Amino acid sequence: MPLFEVAVLETPTDNDKDAGQLEKIVLKPTFIIAKDSQSAAMKTVMNIDTLAAGVSFDKERLDIRVRPF
């Protein structure tokens, strides 16, 4: 199976954007083995609590970035 690099960002709220805040890194680039990029994103979302343990974030504002390695 192919190897993918996945990172997860939390997008700012509209009020935060107006205050000049940028995206926050929830999960640093991590390697995931999956059959395609969509599967890599799904694996990450399903395990985000374990992968990003100790980081507080709003699950509604997550942005998953996937690229082939």
PDB file with SEQRES, HELIX, SHEET and CRYST1 records, atoms N, CA, C and O in Angstrom:
SEQRES   1 A   69  MET PRO LEU PHE GLU VAL ALA VAL LEU GLU THR PRO THR          
SEQRES   2 A   69  ASP ASN ASP LYS ASP ALA GLY GLN LEU GLU LYS ILE VAL          
SEQRES   3 A   69  LEU LYS PRO THR PHE ILE ILE ALA LYS ASP SER GLN SER          
SEQRES   4 A   69  ALA ALA MET LYS THR VAL MET ASN ILE ASP THR LEU ALA          
SEQRES   5 A   69  ALA GLY VAL SER PHE ASP LYS GLU ARG LEU ASP ILE ARG          
SEQRES   6 A   69  VAL ARG PRO PHE                                              
HELIX    1 AA1 ASP A   14  ASP A   18  1                                   5    
HELIX    2 AA2 SER A   37  MET A   46  1                                  10    
HELIX    3 AA3 ILE A   48  LEU A   51  1                                   4    
HELIX    4 AA4 LYS A   59  ARG A   61  5                                   3    
SHEET    1 AA1 3 LYS A  24  ILE A  33  0                                        
SHEET    2 AA1 3 LEU A   3  GLU A  10 -1                                        
SHEET    3 AA1 3 LEU A  62  PRO A  68 -1                                        
CRYST1    1.000    1.000    1.000  90.00  90.00  90.00 P 1           1          
ATOM      1  N   MET A   1       0.843  -1.186   0.000  1.00  0.00           N  
ATOM      2  CA  MET A   1       0.000   0.000   0.000  1.00  0.00           C  
ATOM      3  C   MET A   1       0.885   1.244   0.000  1.00  0.00           C  
ATOM      4  O   MET A   1       1.998   1.216   0.525  1.00  0.00           O  
ATOM      5  N   PRO A   2       0.399   2.322  -0.581  1.00  0.00           N  
ATOM      6  CA  PRO A   2       1.164   3.572  -0.633  1.00  0.00           C  
ATOM      7  C   PRO A   2       1.289   4.254   0.735  1.00  0.00           C  
ATOM      8  O   PRO A   2       0.512   3.994   1.653  1.00  0.00           O  
ATOM      9  N   LEU A   3       2.265   5.112   0.838  1.00  0.00           N  
ATOM     10  CA  LEU A   3       2.532   5.883   2.040  1.00  0.00           C  
ATOM     11  C   LEU A   3       2.110   7.332   1.806  1.00  0.00           C  
ATOM     12  O   LEU A   3       2.412   7.906   0.759  1.00  0.00           O  
ATOM     13  N   PHE A   4       1.415   7.925   2.776  1.00  0.00           N  
ATOM     14  CA  PHE A   4       0.962   9.310   2.684  1.00  0.00           C  
ATOM     15  C   PHE A   4       1.446  10.096   3.893  1.00  0.00           C  
ATOM     16  O   PHE A   4       1.644   9.547   4.977  1.00  0.00           O  
ATOM     17  N   GLU A   5       1.631  11.379   3.684  1.00  0.00           N  
ATOM     18  CA  GLU A   5       1.962  12.288   4.775  1.00  0.00           C  
ATOM     19  C   GLU A   5       0.704  13.112   5.057  1.00  0.00           C  
ATOM     20  O   GLU A   5       0.137  13.721   4.150  1.00  0.00           O  
ATOM     21  N   VAL A   6       0.275  13.125   6.318  1.00  0.00           N  
ATOM     22  CA  VAL A   6      -0.974  13.783   6.699  1.00  0.00           C  
ATOM     23  C   VAL A   6      -0.695  14.803   7.796  1.00  0.00           C  
ATOM     24  O   VAL A   6       0.032  14.514   8.747  1.00  0.00           O  
ATOM     25  N   ALA A   7      -1.268  15.989   7.665  1.00  0.00           N  
ATOM     26  CA  ALA A   7      -1.207  17.019   8.699  1.00  0.00           C  
ATOM     27  C   ALA A   7      -2.629  17.512   8.944  1.00  0.00           C  
ATOM     28  O   ALA A   7      -3.463  17.506   8.037  1.00  0.00           O  
ATOM     29  N   VAL A   8      -2.898  17.937  10.172  1.00  0.00           N  
ATOM     30  CA  VAL A   8      -4.235  18.414  10.522  1.00  0.00           C  
ATOM     31  C   VAL A   8      -4.114  19.825  11.096  1.00  0.00           C  
ATOM     32  O   VAL A   8      -3.335  20.078  12.015  1.00  0.00           O  
ATOM     33  N   LEU A   9      -4.905  20.736  10.528  1.00  0.00           N  
ATOM     34  CA  LEU A   9      -4.943  22.123  10.991  1.00  0.00           C  
ATOM     35  C   LEU A   9      -6.334  22.437  11.515  1.00  0.00           C  
ATOM     36  O   LEU A   9      -7.321  21.838  11.089  1.00  0.00           O  
ATOM     37  N   GLU A  10      -6.402  23.382  12.442  1.00  0.00           N  
ATOM     38  CA  GLU A  10      -7.682  23.895  12.913  1.00  0.00           C  
ATOM     39  C   GLU A  10      -7.836  25.300  12.353  1.00  0.00           C  
ATOM     40  O   GLU A  10      -7.019  26.177  12.636  1.00  0.00           O  
ATOM     41  N   THR A  11      -8.868  25.516  11.568  1.00  0.00           N  
ATOM     42  CA  THR A  11      -9.083  26.831  10.964  1.00  0.00           C  
ATOM     43  C   THR A  11      -9.644  27.798  12.008  1.00  0.00           C  
ATOM     44  O   THR A  11     -10.411  27.388  12.878  1.00  0.00           O  
ATOM     45  N   PRO A  12      -9.272  29.068  11.930  1.00  0.00           N  
ATOM     46  CA  PRO A  12      -9.777  30.036  12.910  1.00  0.00           C  
ATOM     47  C   PRO A  12     -11.242  30.389  12.648  1.00  0.00           C  
ATOM     48  O   PRO A  12     -11.727  30.261  11.524  1.00  0.00           O  
ATOM     49  N   THR A  13     -11.929  30.826  13.678  1.00  0.00           N  
ATOM     50  CA  THR A  13     -13.297  31.311  13.524  1.00  0.00           C  
ATOM     51  C   THR A  13     -13.250  32.663  12.818  1.00  0.00           C  
ATOM     52  O   THR A  13     -12.176  33.248  12.674  1.00  0.00           O  
ATOM     53  N   ASP A  14     -14.394  33.161  12.381  1.00  0.00           N  
ATOM     54  CA  ASP A  14     -14.434  34.463  11.710  1.00  0.00           C  
ATOM     55  C   ASP A  14     -13.898  35.564  12.622  1.00  0.00           C  
ATOM     56  O   ASP A  14     -13.174  36.450  12.169  1.00  0.00           O  
ATOM     57  N   ASN A  15     -14.255  35.509  13.911  1.00  0.00           N  
ATOM     58  CA  ASN A  15     -13.754  36.507  14.858  1.00  0.00           C  
ATOM     59  C   ASN A  15     -12.243  36.414  15.018  1.00  0.00           C  
ATOM     60  O   ASN A  15     -11.557  37.432  15.112  1.00  0.00           O  
ATOM     61  N   ASP A  16     -11.728  35.187  15.047  1.00  0.00           N  
ATOM     62  CA  ASP A  16     -10.279  34.993  15.151  1.00  0.00           C  
ATOM     63  C   ASP A  16      -9.574  35.503  13.896  1.00  0.00           C  
ATOM     64  O   ASP A  16      -8.497  36.093  13.983  1.00  0.00           O  
ATOM     65  N   LYS A  17     -10.181  35.277  12.730  1.00  0.00           N  
ATOM     66  CA  LYS A  17      -9.604  35.782  11.475  1.00  0.00           C  
ATOM     67  C   LYS A  17      -9.521  37.302  11.498  1.00  0.00           C  
ATOM     68  O   LYS A  17      -8.517  37.884  11.087  1.00  0.00           O  
ATOM     69  N   ASP A  18     -10.596  37.947  11.987  1.00  0.00           N  
ATOM     70  CA  ASP A  18     -10.607  39.406  12.076  1.00  0.00           C  
ATOM     71  C   ASP A  18      -9.520  39.912  13.021  1.00  0.00           C  
ATOM     72  O   ASP A  18      -8.995  41.010  12.834  1.00  0.00           O  
ATOM     73  N   ALA A  19      -9.179  39.108  14.043  1.00  0.00           N  
ATOM     74  CA  ALA A  19      -8.139  39.477  14.999  1.00  0.00           C  
ATOM     75  C   ALA A  19      -6.745  39.146  14.465  1.00  0.00           C  
ATOM     76  O   ALA A  19      -5.746  39.452  15.117  1.00  0.00           O  
ATOM     77  N   GLY A  20      -6.669  38.528  13.292  1.00  0.00           N  
ATOM     78  CA  GLY A  20      -5.390  38.237  12.664  1.00  0.00           C  
ATOM     79  C   GLY A  20      -4.811  36.874  12.982  1.00  0.00           C  
ATOM     80  O   GLY A  20      -3.652  36.610  12.665  1.00  0.00           O  
ATOM     81  N   GLN A  21      -5.597  35.997  13.606  1.00  0.00           N  
ATOM     82  CA  GLN A  21      -5.090  34.665  13.917  1.00  0.00           C  
ATOM     83  C   GLN A  21      -5.056  33.794  12.668  1.00  0.00           C  
ATOM     84  O   GLN A  21      -5.875  33.942  11.761  1.00  0.00           O  
ATOM     85  N   LEU A  22      -4.084  32.880  12.645  1.00  0.00           N  
ATOM     86  CA  LEU A  22      -3.921  31.944  11.538  1.00  0.00           C  
ATOM     87  C   LEU A  22      -4.367  30.556  11.982  1.00  0.00           C  
ATOM     88  O   LEU A  22      -4.828  30.369  13.108  1.00  0.00           O  
ATOM     89  N   GLU A  23      -4.224  29.590  11.083  1.00  0.00           N  
ATOM     90  CA  GLU A  23      -4.543  28.213  11.420  1.00  0.00           C  
ATOM     91  C   GLU A  23      -3.623  27.726  12.538  1.00  0.00           C  
ATOM     92  O   GLU A  23      -2.505  28.215  12.704  1.00  0.00           O  
ATOM     93  N   LYS A  24      -4.120  26.752  13.296  1.00  0.00           N  
ATOM     94  CA  LYS A  24      -3.343  26.145  14.380  1.00  0.00           C  
ATOM     95  C   LYS A  24      -3.045  24.704  13.990  1.00  0.00           C  
ATOM     96  O   LYS A  24      -3.926  23.996  13.502  1.00  0.00           O  
ATOM     97  N   ILE A  25      -1.810  24.269  14.203  1.00  0.00           N  
ATOM     98  CA  ILE A  25      -1.438  22.888  13.905  1.00  0.00           C  
ATOM     99  C   ILE A  25      -1.955  21.987  15.020  1.00  0.00           C  
ATOM    100  O   ILE A  25      -1.587  22.148  16.184  1.00  0.00           O  
ATOM    101  N   VAL A  26      -2.807  21.041  14.652  1.00  0.00           N  
ATOM    102  CA  VAL A  26      -3.344  20.071  15.610  1.00  0.00           C  
ATOM    103  C   VAL A  26      -2.485  18.812  15.585  1.00  0.00           C  
ATOM    104  O   VAL A  26      -2.184  18.237  16.630  1.00  0.00           O  
ATOM    105  N   LEU A  27      -2.093  18.389  14.384  1.00  0.00           N  
ATOM    106  CA  LEU A  27      -1.265  17.199  14.217  1.00  0.00           C  
ATOM    107  C   LEU A  27      -0.163  17.512  13.218  1.00  0.00           C  
ATOM    108  O   LEU A  27      -0.433  17.824  12.058  1.00  0.00           O  
ATOM    109  N   LYS A  28       1.082  17.427  13.676  1.00  0.00           N  
ATOM    110  CA  LYS A  28       2.221  17.647  12.783  1.00  0.00           C  
ATOM    111  C   LYS A  28       2.219  16.577  11.704  1.00  0.00           C  
ATOM    112  O   LYS A  28       1.606  15.524  11.875  1.00  0.00           O  
ATOM    113  N   PRO A  29       2.902  16.839  10.589  1.00  0.00           N  
ATOM    114  CA  PRO A  29       2.917  15.837   9.514  1.00  0.00           C  
ATOM    115  C   PRO A  29       3.276  14.447  10.034  1.00  0.00           C  
ATOM    116  O   PRO A  29       4.299  14.243  10.686  1.00  0.00           O  
ATOM    117  N   THR A  30       2.389  13.498   9.717  1.00  0.00           N  
ATOM    118  CA  THR A  30       2.500  12.119  10.182  1.00  0.00           C  
ATOM    119  C   THR A  30       2.351  11.197   8.983  1.00  0.00           C  
ATOM    120  O   THR A  30       1.626  11.506   8.038  1.00  0.00           O  
ATOM    121  N   PHE A  31       3.036  10.072   9.027  1.00  0.00           N  
ATOM    122  CA  PHE A  31       2.954   9.115   7.931  1.00  0.00           C  
ATOM    123  C   PHE A  31       1.841   8.109   8.182  1.00  0.00           C  
ATOM    124  O   PHE A  31       1.708   7.565   9.278  1.00  0.00           O  
ATOM    125  N   ILE A  32       1.046   7.873   7.144  1.00  0.00           N  
ATOM    126  CA  ILE A  32      -0.075   6.937   7.191  1.00  0.00           C  
ATOM    127  C   ILE A  32       0.013   6.019   5.973  1.00  0.00           C  
ATOM    128  O   ILE A  32       0.259   6.481   4.859  1.00  0.00           O  
ATOM    129  N   ILE A  33      -0.186   4.735   6.186  1.00  0.00           N  
ATOM    130  CA  ILE A  33      -0.252   3.789   5.071  1.00  0.00           C  
ATOM    131  C   ILE A  33      -1.726   3.566   4.765  1.00  0.00           C  
ATOM    132  O   ILE A  33      -2.506   3.206   5.646  1.00  0.00           O  
ATOM    133  N   ALA A  34      -2.102   3.786   3.494  1.00  0.00           N  
ATOM    134  CA  ALA A  34      -3.496   3.633   3.078  1.00  0.00           C  
ATOM    135  C   ALA A  34      -3.537   3.362   1.579  1.00  0.00           C  
ATOM    136  O   ALA A  34      -2.546   3.543   0.871  1.00  0.00           O  
ATOM    137  N   LYS A  35      -4.714   2.921   1.109  1.00  0.00           N  
ATOM    138  CA  LYS A  35      -4.822   2.584  -0.318  1.00  0.00           C  
ATOM    139  C   LYS A  35      -4.902   3.820  -1.204  1.00  0.00           C  
ATOM    140  O   LYS A  35      -4.508   3.767  -2.370  1.00  0.00           O  
ATOM    141  N   ASP A  36      -5.414   4.955  -0.662  1.00  0.00           N  
ATOM    142  CA  ASP A  36      -5.458   6.198  -1.421  1.00  0.00           C  
ATOM    143  C   ASP A  36      -5.510   7.376  -0.444  1.00  0.00           C  
ATOM    144  O   ASP A  36      -5.577   7.178   0.769  1.00  0.00           O  
ATOM    145  N   SER A  37      -5.478   8.590  -0.972  1.00  0.00           N  
ATOM    146  CA  SER A  37      -5.431   9.778  -0.116  1.00  0.00           C  
ATOM    147  C   SER A  37      -6.707   9.942   0.710  1.00  0.00           C  
ATOM    148  O   SER A  37      -6.651  10.412   1.846  1.00  0.00           O  
ATOM    149  N   GLN A  38      -7.844   9.563   0.154  1.00  0.00           N  
ATOM    150  CA  GLN A  38      -9.099   9.667   0.894  1.00  0.00           C  
ATOM    151  C   GLN A  38      -9.105   8.709   2.087  1.00  0.00           C  
ATOM    152  O   GLN A  38      -9.577   9.064   3.167  1.00  0.00           O  
ATOM    153  N   SER A  39      -8.587   7.515   1.894  1.00  0.00           N  
ATOM    154  CA  SER A  39      -8.497   6.549   2.988  1.00  0.00           C  
ATOM    155  C   SER A  39      -7.528   7.033   4.069  1.00  0.00           C  
ATOM    156  O   SER A  39      -7.763   6.820   5.258  1.00  0.00           O  
ATOM    157  N   ALA A  40      -6.452   7.675   3.657  1.00  0.00           N  
ATOM    158  CA  ALA A  40      -5.487   8.231   4.616  1.00  0.00           C  
ATOM    159  C   ALA A  40      -6.150   9.311   5.462  1.00  0.00           C  
ATOM    160  O   ALA A  40      -5.934   9.368   6.673  1.00  0.00           O  
ATOM    161  N   ALA A  41      -6.952  10.164   4.839  1.00  0.00           N  
ATOM    162  CA  ALA A  41      -7.669  11.206   5.576  1.00  0.00           C  
ATOM    163  C   ALA A  41      -8.671  10.591   6.542  1.00  0.00           C  
ATOM    164  O   ALA A  41      -8.792  11.045   7.680  1.00  0.00           O  
ATOM    165  N   MET A  42      -9.387   9.567   6.104  1.00  0.00           N  
ATOM    166  CA  MET A  42     -10.379   8.911   6.960  1.00  0.00           C  
ATOM    167  C   MET A  42      -9.718   8.230   8.162  1.00  0.00           C  
ATOM    168  O   MET A  42     -10.230   8.310   9.278  1.00  0.00           O  
ATOM    169  N   LYS A  43      -8.590   7.564   7.938  1.00  0.00           N  
ATOM    170  CA  LYS A  43      -7.869   6.937   9.045  1.00  0.00           C  
ATOM    171  C   LYS A  43      -7.451   7.984  10.069  1.00  0.00           C  
ATOM    172  O   LYS A  43      -7.528   7.754  11.276  1.00  0.00           O  
ATOM    173  N   THR A  44      -7.011   9.126   9.579  1.00  0.00           N  
ATOM    174  CA  THR A  44      -6.579  10.205  10.471  1.00  0.00           C  
ATOM    175  C   THR A  44      -7.754  10.738  11.280  1.00  0.00           C  
ATOM    176  O   THR A  44      -7.641  10.918  12.493  1.00  0.00           O  
ATOM    177  N   VAL A  45      -8.874  10.990  10.625  1.00  0.00           N  
ATOM    178  CA  VAL A  45     -10.058  11.518  11.322  1.00  0.00           C  
ATOM    179  C   VAL A  45     -10.559  10.524  12.371  1.00  0.00           C  
ATOM    180  O   VAL A  45     -10.936  10.912  13.476  1.00  0.00           O  
ATOM    181  N   MET A  46     -10.557   9.257  12.016  1.00  0.00           N  
ATOM    182  CA  MET A  46     -11.066   8.251  12.942  1.00  0.00           C  
ATOM    183  C   MET A  46     -10.180   8.090  14.174  1.00  0.00           C  
ATOM    184  O   MET A  46     -10.656   7.672  15.230  1.00  0.00           O  
ATOM    185  N   ASN A  47      -8.896   8.419  14.046  1.00  0.00           N  
ATOM    186  CA  ASN A  47      -7.946   8.257  15.149  1.00  0.00           C  
ATOM    187  C   ASN A  47      -7.392   9.587  15.655  1.00  0.00           C  
ATOM    188  O   ASN A  47      -6.353   9.602  16.315  1.00  0.00           O  
ATOM    189  N   ILE A  48      -8.054  10.695  15.364  1.00  0.00           N  
ATOM    190  CA  ILE A  48      -7.514  12.013  15.709  1.00  0.00           C  
ATOM    191  C   ILE A  48      -7.327  12.185  17.212  1.00  0.00           C  
ATOM    192  O   ILE A  48      -6.366  12.831  17.632  1.00  0.00           O  
ATOM    193  N   ASP A  49      -8.208  11.632  18.031  1.00  0.00           N  
ATOM    194  CA  ASP A  49      -8.068  11.775  19.482  1.00  0.00           C  
ATOM    195  C   ASP A  49      -6.797  11.100  19.990  1.00  0.00           C  
ATOM    196  O   ASP A  49      -6.146  11.608  20.903  1.00  0.00           O  
ATOM    197  N   THR A  50      -6.448   9.974  19.412  1.00  0.00           N  
ATOM    198  CA  THR A  50      -5.227   9.271  19.798  1.00  0.00           C  
ATOM    199  C   THR A  50      -3.997   9.951  19.209  1.00  0.00           C  
ATOM    200  O   THR A  50      -2.997  10.136  19.903  1.00  0.00           O  
ATOM    201  N   LEU A  51      -4.065  10.325  17.936  1.00  0.00           N  
ATOM    202  CA  LEU A  51      -2.921  10.926  17.263  1.00  0.00           C  
ATOM    203  C   LEU A  51      -2.555  12.305  17.829  1.00  0.00           C  
ATOM    204  O   LEU A  51      -1.378  12.655  17.912  1.00  0.00           O  
ATOM    205  N   ALA A  52      -3.564  13.073  18.212  1.00  0.00           N  
ATOM    206  CA  ALA A  52      -3.332  14.436  18.717  1.00  0.00           C  
ATOM    207  C   ALA A  52      -3.627  14.509  20.215  1.00  0.00           C  
ATOM    208  O   ALA A  52      -4.211  15.482  20.691  1.00  0.00           O  
ATOM    209  N   ALA A  53      -3.223  13.480  20.948  1.00  0.00           N  
ATOM    210  CA  ALA A  53      -3.475  13.441  22.393  1.00  0.00           C  
ATOM    211  C   ALA A  53      -2.836  14.643  23.077  1.00  0.00           C  
ATOM    212  O   ALA A  53      -1.688  14.992  22.799  1.00  0.00           O  
ATOM    213  N   GLY A  54      -3.587  15.269  23.970  1.00  0.00           N  
ATOM    214  CA  GLY A  54      -3.075  16.404  24.728  1.00  0.00           C  
ATOM    215  C   GLY A  54      -3.263  17.751  24.060  1.00  0.00           C  
ATOM    216  O   GLY A  54      -2.917  18.778  24.643  1.00  0.00           O  
ATOM    217  N   VAL A  55      -3.805  17.772  22.848  1.00  0.00           N  
ATOM    218  CA  VAL A  55      -4.039  19.027  22.124  1.00  0.00           C  
ATOM    219  C   VAL A  55      -5.541  19.301  22.116  1.00  0.00           C  
ATOM    220  O   VAL A  55      -6.339  18.431  21.770  1.00  0.00           O  
ATOM    221  N   SER A  56      -5.914  20.524  22.504  1.00  0.00           N  
ATOM    222  CA  SER A  56      -7.340  20.865  22.462  1.00  0.00           C  
ATOM    223  C   SER A  56      -7.679  21.473  21.104  1.00  0.00           C  
ATOM    224  O   SER A  56      -6.929  22.296  20.580  1.00  0.00           O  
ATOM    225  N   PHE A  57      -8.809  21.064  20.542  1.00  0.00           N  
ATOM    226  CA  PHE A  57      -9.222  21.545  19.226  1.00  0.00           C  
ATOM    227  C   PHE A  57     -10.713  21.338  19.061  1.00  0.00           C  
ATOM    228  O   PHE A  57     -11.334  20.560  19.785  1.00  0.00           O  
ATOM    229  N   ASP A  58     -11.283  22.055  18.085  1.00  0.00           N  
ATOM    230  CA  ASP A  58     -12.696  21.941  17.747  1.00  0.00           C  
ATOM    231  C   ASP A  58     -12.797  21.047  16.511  1.00  0.00           C  
ATOM    232  O   ASP A  58     -12.313  21.411  15.440  1.00  0.00           O  
ATOM    233  N   LYS A  59     -13.417  19.895  16.656  1.00  0.00           N  
ATOM    234  CA  LYS A  59     -13.504  18.934  15.546  1.00  0.00           C  
ATOM    235  C   LYS A  59     -14.268  19.485  14.352  1.00  0.00           C  
ATOM    236  O   LYS A  59     -14.089  18.997  13.236  1.00  0.00           O  
ATOM    237  N   GLU A  60     -15.108  20.479  14.553  1.00  0.00           N  
ATOM    238  CA  GLU A  60     -15.886  21.070  13.459  1.00  0.00           C  
ATOM    239  C   GLU A  60     -15.023  21.936  12.539  1.00  0.00           C  
ATOM    240  O   GLU A  60     -15.424  22.226  11.412  1.00  0.00           O  
ATOM    241  N   ARG A  61     -13.852  22.349  13.005  1.00  0.00           N  
ATOM    242  CA  ARG A  61     -13.024  23.281  12.225  1.00  0.00           C  
ATOM    243  C   ARG A  61     -11.717  22.655  11.735  1.00  0.00           C  
ATOM    244  O   ARG A  61     -10.765  23.376  11.435  1.00  0.00           O  
ATOM    245  N   LEU A  62     -11.660  21.331  11.651  1.00  0.00           N  
ATOM    246  CA  LEU A  62     -10.429  20.668  11.225  1.00  0.00           C  
ATOM    247  C   LEU A  62     -10.275  20.688   9.711  1.00  0.00           C  
ATOM    248  O   LEU A  62     -11.246  20.569   8.963  1.00  0.00           O  
ATOM    249  N   ASP A  63      -9.036  20.840   9.287  1.00  0.00           N  
ATOM    250  CA  ASP A  63      -8.674  20.812   7.865  1.00  0.00           C  
ATOM    251  C   ASP A  63      -7.590  19.753   7.714  1.00  0.00           C  
ATOM    252  O   ASP A  63      -6.486  19.915   8.234  1.00  0.00           O  
ATOM    253  N   ILE A  64      -7.899  18.667   7.005  1.00  0.00           N  
ATOM    254  CA  ILE A  64      -6.976  17.555   6.830  1.00  0.00           C  
ATOM    255  C   ILE A  64      -6.215  17.756   5.523  1.00  0.00           C  
ATOM    256  O   ILE A  64      -6.820  17.896   4.460  1.00  0.00           O  
ATOM    257  N   ARG A  65      -4.897  17.770   5.606  1.00  0.00           N  
ATOM    258  CA  ARG A  65      -4.055  17.918   4.415  1.00  0.00           C  
ATOM    259  C   ARG A  65      -3.316  16.609   4.178  1.00  0.00           C  
ATOM    260  O   ARG A  65      -2.646  16.102   5.077  1.00  0.00           O  
ATOM    261  N   VAL A  66      -3.434  16.058   2.970  1.00  0.00           N  
ATOM    262  CA  VAL A  66      -2.832  14.768   2.631  1.00  0.00           C  
ATOM    263  C   VAL A  66      -2.016  14.931   1.362  1.00  0.00           C  
ATOM    264  O   VAL A  66      -2.442  15.581   0.407  1.00  0.00           O  
ATOM    265  N   ARG A  67      -0.828  14.324   1.369  1.00  0.00           N  
ATOM    266  CA  ARG A  67      -0.046  14.276   0.132  1.00  0.00           C  
ATOM    267  C   ARG A  67       0.697  12.951   0.068  1.00  0.00           C  
ATOM    268  O   ARG A  67       1.068  12.392   1.100  1.00  0.00           O  
ATOM    269  N   PRO A  68       0.913  12.454  -1.130  1.00  0.00           N  
ATOM    270  CA  PRO A  68       1.653  11.193  -1.264  1.00  0.00           C  
ATOM    271  C   PRO A  68       3.106  11.421  -0.872  1.00  0.00           C  
ATOM    272  O   PRO A  68       3.659  12.500  -1.084  1.00  0.00           O  
ATOM    273  N   PHE A  69       3.700  10.409  -0.309  1.00  0.00           N  
ATOM    274  CA  PHE A  69       5.090  10.515   0.106  1.00  0.00           C  
ATOM    275  C   PHE A  69       5.989   9.998  -0.993  1.00  0.00           C  
ATOM    276  O   PHE A  69       7.211  10.000  -0.844  1.00  0.00           O  
TER     277      PHE A  69                                                      
END                                                                             
